[in-house]
Amino acid sequence: MFDAMSEASKSDVGPSLNRELRRKTLEWAAVRDQWNMDRGKTDKYICQLYEILAKGKIHHTILEEPM
């Protein structure tokens, strides 16, 4: 999805859009932390999303934590 968005964006719009998405992703994570929301699949998704936005792809897998 993010690859398609990057390809479809004009070259001068893409970098600023990526920065905005990274900022909003960090804000989302900060709000979840502030409200002590349950750390689970959503937080793993946030990590993966940010890595895709920052690096273009995921370079590792996130392992399940023991309960």
Secondary structure, DSSP 8 states (H G I E B T S, - for coil): -HHHHHHHS-TTTHHHHHHHHHHHHHHHHHHHHHTT---SHHHHHHHHHHHHHHHSS--S-------
